[in-house]
Amino acid sequence: MITTHWLHVALSWASALGLFAVLGGMALARHRAAKRALDALERRT
């Protein structure tokens, strides 16, 4: 049986991993948006 301490440890790790996943997804979305903006600016030929 899992103790309360280890339950809190597991929940903390899960929330930290989830937070980093969300931050990584947001960074990826920003990079894609920046790439689209730069591509639109490069089409001035």
N, C-alpha and C positions, 0 to 999 in steps of 0.2 A: 504494500500500500504506500502511496506517495504521501509524504508529509507536507504540511502547509508551507514550510520553507522551500522545498523543492518545487512545489506548485508555483510559488511566486518567482522563483528563479527561472523556471521554464516560461512563464508568461512574460517575464522581462526580456528574455532572449527573443521570444517570438515577436514581441512588440518592437524591439530594436531592429530585427531583421525586416519586419514589415515597413518600418519607417525608412530604412535605407532603400528598400525596393521602390517605395513611392518616390523618394528623392531621386533615385536613378532614372525612373520613368519620366519624371518632370524634366530632368536634365536632357534626356534623349529627345523629348518633345521640343525643348528649346533649341537644341542643335539642329533638328530637322527644320524648324521654322526659320532659323538663321540661314540654313543652306538654301531653302526656297527663296528667301529674300535676296541672297547674293546671286542666285541663278537668274532671278528676274532682273536684277541690275546689269548682269553681264549680257543680256540679250539686246543690247543697244546697237548692234552692228547693222 
